[in-house]
Amino acid sequence: MLEITVIGNGNVGSKLANSIDNLKEFKLLEWYGRSWINDEFPEKRINKLSDLKKADLYILAVSDNSIDTFFNFISTDSFVVHCSGATSINIFKNYSRSGVLFPVQTISKSNDKLFKNTPFCIEAKSENDLIVLKRLVLALKGSYECLNSIQRANLHLSAVWVNNFVNHMIYKGKKICTNNDIPFSILEPIIKNTINQALINDPKIVQTGPAKRGDNKTLKIHNELINDLNDKKLYDLITKSIQNSYE
């Protein structure tokens, strides 16, 4: 049984710690966090890095900016991975046993089944350590893709477009409905259909709307309805991007 120490108690760290503790071939040895607001695993929690015990694997579930701040507390002969999509494996330049365990999913502490069917992008400097990460992902009921750091960074960029940016656009649409006393629920079917169509078809082929068909009259009406200057700029930028895609 491999003993794992999770460093970080945010959304990713909390989910990993809870999930690993329920596995048969992996054991949660310790869980580090700067502060605690819950009572999970009190016997395994630590808040002093100097108290870290020797583990078979250290998982750094922390922000990209703070990954290397933990290196002074983990010996260079240890197996250590981070969970970032954008940070290269090369940050572990002094660790011969290192890798990446990046879950491609929006992480929530409250979702008990989060890792089920979740794809993980994994990478490791050695084949044996890559096998360990594969076993861990499968034990978490997820799936894995072996991507290098450049591929993973581009996937992360893609995820920002299809997840964070799309969610922001939905927020913008909901805001218009709220400000005009329109039930947002009217848009739920079209939101779901848009996502489904983009998944089963080429998104470029199924694109619709006034920008795609060159409906300048509708574009002008929309522009007049938007009062916020930043929203006007955003609408115009997206409109031009769509138009440029079909020139």
C-alpha positions in Angstrom: 0.0 0.0 0.0 1.4 3.4 -1.0 1.3 6.2 1.5 0.3 9.6 0.1 0.6 13.0 1.6 -1.6 15.7 0.2 -0.4 19.3 0.5 -3.1 21.9 0.2 -6.7 21.9 1.5 -8.5 24.0 -1.1 -11.0 22.4 -3.5 -8.5 20.1 -5.2 -6.6 19.1 -2.1 -9.7 18.5 -0.1 -11.2 16.3 -2.8 -8.0 14.3 -3.3 -7.5 13.8 0.5 -11.1 12.6 1.0 -11.0 10.3 -2.1 -7.5 8.8 -1.4 -8.5 8.0 2.2 -11.3 5.7 0.8 -9.0 3.7 -1.5 -7.7 0.2 -0.9 -4.2 0.2 -2.4 -3.4 3.8 -1.4 -3.4 5.4 2.0 -3.7 9.0 3.1 -0.6 9.4 5.3 -0.9 13.2 6.1 -2.8 16.2 4.9 -1.2 19.7 5.1 -3.1 23.0 5.2 -2.3 26.5 6.4 -5.6 26.8 8.2 -8.6 24.5 8.8 -12.4 25.2 8.9 -13.6 21.6 9.0 -12.9 18.5 11.2 -11.9 16.0 8.5 -9.2 13.5 9.5 -8.0 15.4 12.6 -5.4 12.6 13.2 -3.8 13.1 9.8 -3.9 16.9 9.5 -0.8 19.0 10.0 -0.2 22.7 9.7 3.6 22.7 10.1 5.6 21.6 7.1 8.5 20.8 9.3 6.4 17.9 10.7 6.1 16.2 7.3 6.7 12.4 7.5 8.4 10.4 4.7 5.7 9.5 2.2 5.7 7.3 -1.0 4.1 10.2 -2.9 3.6 13.9 -2.2 0.8 15.6 -4.1 1.1 19.4 -4.3 -2.5 20.6 -4.7 -1.7 24.3 -4.4 -1.7 27.4 -6.6 0.9 27.5 -9.5 2.7 30.4 -7.8 3.3 28.5 -4.6 4.4 25.1 -6.0 8.1 25.7 -5.6 7.8 27.1 -2.1 7.3 23.6 -0.7 10.5 22.2 -2.1 12.5 23.1 1.0 10.4 20.7 3.0 10.4 17.7 0.7 13.6 15.7 0.1 14.9 15.6 -3.5 14.8 11.8 -3.5 11.0 11.8 -3.0 8.3 11.3 -5.6 6.4 14.5 -5.9 3.7 15.8 -8.3 1.7 18.9 -8.8 -1.9 19.3 -10.0 -1.5 22.3 -12.3 -2.6 22.4 -15.9 -0.3 25.3 -16.9 2.9 24.6 -15.0 5.6 22.5 -16.6 7.1 19.4 -15.1 10.4 21.2 -15.4 9.7 23.1 -12.2 10.9 19.8 -10.5 14.4 20.3 -11.8 16.0 18.9 -8.7 13.7 15.9 -8.4 14.4 12.8 -10.5 11.1 11.3 -9.3 8.4 13.9 -10.2 5.3 14.3 -12.3 1.9 15.9 -12.8 -1.6 14.8 -11.9 -4.0 17.3 -13.4 -7.8 16.7 -13.2 -9.6 18.2 -16.2 -12.7 19.2 -14.2 -14.2 22.0 -12.2 -13.4 21.0 -8.6 -16.0 21.1 -5.8 -15.6 19.9 -2.3 -19.3 19.0 -2.0 -19.4 16.7 -5.0 -18.7 13.2 -3.6 -18.5 11.6 -7.1 -16.4 14.2 -8.7 -13.5 12.1 -9.8 -15.7 9.3 -11.3 -15.2 9.5 -15.1 -13.0 12.5 -14.7 -10.1 12.7 -17.2 -6.6 13.3 -15.7 -3.6 14.5 -17.6 -0.6 12.7 -16.2 3.1 13.0 -16.7 6.2 11.6 -15.0 9.9 11.6 -15.5 10.1 7.8 -15.1 8.0 5.0 -16.5 7.6 3.3 -13.1 6.3 6.5 -11.6 3.9 7.0 -14.5 2.5 3.5 -13.8 1.9 4.6 -10.2 -0.1 7.7 -11.4 -2.1 5.5 -13.8 -3.0 3.1 -10.9 -4.0 6.1 -8.7 -6.2 7.6 -11.4 -8.0 4.3 -12.1 -8.4 3.7 -8.3 -10.1 7.2 -8.2 -12.5 5.9 -11.0 -11.1 8.4 -13.4 -9.4 8.0 -16.8 -6.0 9.3 -17.9 -4.2 10.8 -20.9 -0.4 10.9 -20.9 0.4 14.4 -22.2 3.6 16.3 -22.0 3.8 19.8 -20.4 3.3 21.7 -23.7 0.3 19.6 -24.6 -1.1 20.0 -21.1 -0.7 23.8 -21.1 -2.6 24.0 -24.4 -5.3 21.7 -23.1 -5.6 24.0 -20.0 -5.9 27.0 -22.4 -8.6 25.2 -24.3 -10.4 24.4 -21.0 -10.4 28.1 -20.1 -12.2 28.8 -23.4 -14.8 26.1 -23.2 -15.4 26.3 -19.4 -14.5 29.6 -17.8 -15.3 31.8 -20.8 -18.5 30.0 -21.6 -19.6 30.3 -18.0 -18.9 34.0 -18.1 -21.0 34.4 -21.3 -23.8 32.6 -19.6 -23.5 35.0 -16.6 -23.7 38.0 -19.1 -26.8 36.5 -20.6 -28.4 35.9 -17.2 -27.6 39.5 -16.2 -29.5 40.8 -19.2 -32.5 38.7 -18.3 -32.4 39.7 -14.6 -32.2 43.4 -15.5 -35.2 43.1 -17.8 -37.5 40.9 -15.7 -37.1 38.0 -18.0 -37.1 34.4 -16.6 -33.6 33.0 -17.3 -35.2 29.5 -17.4 -36.4 30.3 -20.9 -32.7 30.0 -22.1 -32.0 26.7 -20.4 -33.0 24.5 -23.4 -30.9 26.5 -25.9 -27.9 26.5 -23.5 -28.1 22.7 -23.2 -28.7 22.2 -26.9 -25.7 24.5 -27.8 -23.4 22.4 -25.6 -24.8 19.1 -26.9 -24.5 20.2 -30.6 -20.9 21.4 -30.0 -20.0 18.0 -28.5 -21.4 15.8 -31.3 -20.6 18.1 -34.2 -17.8 20.4 -35.4 -18.5 23.7 -33.5 -17.4 25.7 -36.5 -20.0 24.0 -38.8 -23.0 24.4 -36.4 -22.3 28.1 -35.6 -25.4 30.2 -36.0 -26.4 33.8 -35.2 -26.4 37.3 -36.6 -22.6 37.5 -36.8 -22.4 34.3 -38.9 -25.1 35.2 -41.3 -24.0 38.9 -41.6 -27.3 40.3 -40.2 -26.1 43.9 -39.7 -29.6 45.1 -38.7 -29.8 42.8 -35.7 -26.2 43.5 -34.8 -27.0 47.2 -34.7 -30.1 46.7 -32.5 -28.1 44.6 -30.1 -25.4 47.3 -29.9 -28.0 49.9 -29.1 -29.4 47.7 -26.3 -26.0 47.4 -24.5 -25.3 50.2 -22.2 -22.1 49.1 -20.6 -19.1 50.2 -22.7 -17.0 47.1 -21.8 -19.9 44.8 -22.8 -20.2 46.7 -26.1 -16.5 46.1 -26.7 -16.8 42.4 -25.8 -19.8 41.9 -28.0 -18.0 43.6 -30.9 -14.9 41.5 -30.4 -16.8 38.2 -30.4 -18.8 39.3 -33.4 -15.7 40.1 -35.4 -14.0 36.9 -34.3 -17.0 34.9 -35.6 -17.0 36.9 -38.9 -13.3 36.4 -39.4 -13.7 32.7 -38.9 -16.1 32.5 -41.9 -14.4 34.9 -44.3 
